Amino acid sequence: MIQQNPACPTPDWLLRDQLIEAPAPVVVEWLFHEDSLTRRLTRLCDDSFSVMPLFEGWQRLRVDECAALELPEGSEGWVREVYLLGAAHKWVFARSVAGRAALEDDGLHMDELGTRSLGELLFSDRAFTRGPLQVCQYPAAWLPQANTISGLWGRRSCFRRGPLSILVAEVFLPTVWRAIEQAADSNKERR
């Protein structure tokens, strides 16, 4: 479980057209790709994709999460933190949150996902609509201790179904960029 560090300033979450200094084109392309990240990672690792749960439970949401979900500051919500793995390597850290009242009223059982990808569930249910993607350099203090690396790019978007909103943040670890680069090199060699 990641605890909010009061000394850690909340980053500015930016839309694509708000980026002043954009990262490399391949990074921008992955950050703003609209399709399911789960499906994309599954293709990248030839179907050896898996989810490693780290934490699931009720807790006070961060200030930026409350703002994105249009909840009062200090609201409690369901938090799910996982690693998305490709070929048994940690590629992405994901944190998904939803306000307590809306989640309980909706009946979606995020606590029963286990090793199933939340993204796959959200993209397979046409009732969910996805809001705009926002990106930032994710604060190292918000990452699991094993991956407290500064300067990692993360993205987030809000999925809505009626009054339920689920905020999904995905932080790309260095291992995924190596895998993307290796896949690009392999494709060049085949040509």
N, C-alpha and C positions, 0 to 999 in steps of 0.2 A: 504494500500500500504506500502510495506517495503522499506525504504530508505537505501541505502548503507551507512554504518557507516565507515568513513575513519579510525577510531581507531580500527576497527574490522579486524584482519588479515584474509586473505583468507585461508581457510583450504586446506590441501592436500587431494585431492580426490584420493582414492586408489582402485586398483583392488583387487580381493579376495586374490591373491597370494602375494600381497604387505602388507597385514595386519601383523603387528608385534605382537600386542596384540589383539587377536580376542575377540569379545564379546561372550556371552553365545551362545552355539550351536543353540538354537531356534532363536536367533536374527540373526545370520549369515544365517540361512536357509531362513528366511523371507527377509533379505536384498538382497540376491543373487538369489531369486526365479525368474525364467525367464518368467513365465506366467503373465497375466494381474493382477495387484494388485486389480483393481476394482472387477474382478471376484472372487478373493480370499477373499476379504473383504465381498462381497455379500454372499458368502457361510458361512463365519464365523458368520454373523449376521442373518442368515436365511432369506435372501432377504429384510431386512429392511435397505438397503444401500441408502444413498443420498449424494448429493454434495451441499455444501454451498459456493457460490461465495463470495469472499472478495474484490477482485479488478481485473479489466480488463482494459487495456489501453496501449498506447504507452509510453515508458519511456526509459531512458538510461539504458543499460544492465550492470550488474556487470562485473568486469574484468574477473573472472573465467568463466562466461557465454559466454563472447565474445571469449575467448580462446577455449572453448568447441565447439562453433559454427563456429570457424575459421573466425571470424569477426574482423575488426580493433577495438582496445580498444576504448571505448566511443560510440560504435554503438548504435543506437536506435532500439528497437524491441517491439513486442507485449508481454505483461506480463499478465499472468492469475494466480491469487492466489486463492486457494480454501481450504476448509476443506473437507475431505472425512469422512462421518459420518456412524457409525454403530449403529443401534437402537437409533438414535438421539444423540449419543455421538461423540464428535470430536476425531477421531482416528488418522488421518494423515493430516498434512499440506502439500499441494502440490503447487509448483511454476513451471509453464511452460513458456518457452520463445522461441521466434522465431525472426530472423532478419527481419526487415521491408521489404526490397526489395524482398527477397525470398518469404516471405509470400504473399505479394501483387501480385507477378508474378504467384504464384501457384494457387491462387483463393480459398484456404482453408479459411473459415470464422470462425476463432476462436472466434470472437466477437459475434457469434450467438449461442454459446454452452449453455449459461445460466446454468441450473442445470444438464446438461448432462455431463457425465464423458468424459474428453478428452482421457483418457486411453482406454476406450471402443471404441471410434472412431479410435484410432491409431491401436488397435489390430484387428479391424474388416476390415480394409483396407489393403489387402495383398501387396499393393504397398510400404507400409512403411517397412523398415528394422530397426531393433533395434541394436544399438551399445552396447558395453560392459557396464555392470553395474559397477559403482564406488560408494564408500561409504566414509563417513566422520562423525565426530561428528560435527553436524551442529551448526554454531555460533548462540547463543541465540539472538544476535542483529539482525539477519536476520529473526526471527520469529515474528508472530503477537504479539502485546503487551500482550495479554491474555495468551500467552504460551512462554514467554521468559525464557525458562528452559535451563540450560547448560547441555552439555553432551548427548543430544539426537542424536540418529543415524539417518542419512539420506542417501538416495541413489539417484543416477541420472543416466540417460542414454539418448542418443541422438537417435531420430527416424528420418530417412531420406527417402525422396521420391524425387528422382531427385535432383534438387538444393535446395529443402526445407529441413531444419533441424529444429527439435523441441526438445529442451532440457527439459526433465521432471525430476524435483527433488521432492522426497517424503520423508517427515520427520515423523518418527514414534513417536507418542505421548505416554506418559505412559498409557493412557486409553486403547490403542490397545493391549499392552503387557498383561494387566490384562485380557482382553477379550480372548486373545490367551491362557493364562494360565488356565482360567476357562473352556474353551472348551476342553483343554487337560485333565483336571481333570474330566470333565463329561464323556469323552470317556473312561478313565480308570475305572470309576465306572460302566459303561455299560458292561465291559468285565467280 
